[in-house]
Amino acid sequence: MVGFVGSCGSWGVGGRTGKRIEKCGRVGCGVGGSRLAGVRMVDTQSFERTAKLQTRDFDYVIVGAGAAGCVLANRLSEDGKKSVLLLEAGKADDKLYIHIPLGFPYLCGSDVDWRYSSEPEDKLDGRRLYFPRGKVLGGSHAISVMLYHRGSARDYEVWEDDFGADGWGPKDVLPYFKKTEDQERGPSTFHGVGGPLRVSDLRFVNPMATSFLKACKKMGLKENKDFNDWSVDQEGFGTFQVTQRDGSRETPSTSYLRAALGRRNVTVETGVTVEKVELEESELGGDSPYVATGVTVINKNGYREQIRARHEVILAGGAFASPQLLMLSGIGPAEDLQSLGIPVKVELDGVGQNLQDHASALISYSSKDPMNDKKKNRVFYSEATGKSLRNLAQYFVLGGGPLTSNMCEAGGFFRTDPEYESPDLQLRFVPFYSEPDPYFSMGDFASAGNYLNNKANRPAGFTVQSVTARPYSTGSVSLSSTDVRQAPSINANWLSDDRDLKTIVEGLKTIRKIVAMPEFEDYRGDEVWPRRGIGLFSLFFVGNEAVLTPEFLYHEQAYPGGDKVSDEDLAAYVKESCHTANALIGTCRMGRTSDPEAVR
């Protein structure tokens, strides 16, 4: 039987021609607000048409090789009897910087990033937001900062009690978390060993991160040695655990998928664009008159191909691609589909709704001597860190040293209001100087060359992020075109709920208190003041060459600065500079049958 499963959906597809599709490349990273972000260039070279549509059959067809896709490819193929096809639009995860943890700055905006951007945001003075999403085996986990956080037990209680996600309570999901995990600290009530995903302590802790922890303790803040221990409250400060194995990044691809690649019943194909899901009338009855029978794709050679699923089609494309494919297949809000001439197969208003993300803002500090202090490359991370022969040798020979840093080494979860059930604020300490938009800072670093010849001239300093841990604002994803190659329209709707803005502002105030502690005396220079620099821009990728558009080259950056102390000033700074902390969810959410927003 084929049909809908899980929160991400399982419906399936068909095509009508054997035409080879024109090659296309995605243009625009949207960092800071490009008007051109999300536009795609099309190579107008014509191709020969095939006389007959190619067709293949598998038991399961999985769309998207991120976390869910890799896990499902492994689990569904375990018995060796059912054939599984895993389709990924991106490439293989053979890029060196994917596997070096401190290679993270080289990934955002690169060829393994979809580089999505939002529509102009009403609450952010018309700014567009940049959303990095992995376009590679391993998905967004392959380009993330590797933090291992499950959330609190209360989060899962809310899912079950308030939203009707039966079977998703804490007692239900914990056995699966433990089965997944290969915990470096060993087995316990809340942790498992022997699972595919390695969870590790940091192999190198920056001295400034240690000072951050000491400063939090002296302030009287609560310590938390395990943010995933559900027997205690999540609130507190500590070092973060990461998904790393022997100092290298661990992803769903390097863990779950790699373990399945030797099976004869598993096929993985990259460079494949799924156009839509084919729905056929069901003879089985039930809630939907349709079932999924397969997908139509544009394969890596540019030809349209039909792939049929004997059992299920599973959409695992993430918070943007899964709702986009559902809507292109006629599943979603009827009015939106009709406006683009898409026949409505299943009217489901919740598709693309309930988009949630962790909005964040930061404060960055220079060191006491910003240019000379770069020599302390194991303390202040800059281009000097990757050039150090000691650091390179320690990483490639011993799997240790600063290159194993995930950048966000230490931090914590806190309540800005004691009445909140769960912490609403996360702080993340980063031993790297940053402009208000950290993605610009990383782009400035990465565009200056590889580790050995990097010509960036980044000052020494450090940064602390204020992050909305449990946001109240929700946005949406809708279609911008009937062409799957066009990015969907994203309305993040950040700060539409004032509670999120208040959380970030309170976090900025807390950051200042922590950094003012004596523990930072040896490292703390000035809080960065407003200055003129490169700001809003559009980043074009032509082949492997990155080009900045000149019309956005200069913009007044709005750091808070030491003179900005009122809540109003800090709120204005947040609106001008907030950026994603990369945890996009919700656009195909679970729920009861009676819930109109549930995608089921």
Secondary structure by P-SEA (a helix, b strand, c coil): ccccccccccccccccccccccbbbbccccccccccccbbbbccbbbbbbcbbbbbbbcbbbccccaaaaaaaaaaaccccbbbbbbbcccccccccccccccccccccccccccccccccccccbbbbbbbbbccccccccccccccccccaaaaaaacccccccccccccaaaaaaaaccccccccccccccccbbbbccccccaaaaaaaaaaaaacccccccccccccccbbbbbbbccccccccccccccccccccccccbbbbccbbbcbbbbccccccccccccccbbbbbcccbbbbbbbbcccccccccccaaaaaaaaaccccaaaaaaacccccccccccccbbbbbbbcbbbbbccccccccccccccccccccccaaaaaaaccccccccccccccccbbbbcccccccccbbbbbbcccccccaaaaaaaaaacccccccccccccccbbbbbccccccccccccccccccccccccccccccaaaaaaaaaaaaaaaaaaacccccccccccccccccccbbbbbbcccbbbbbcccccccccccccccccaaaaaaaaaabbbbcccccccbbbbccccccccc
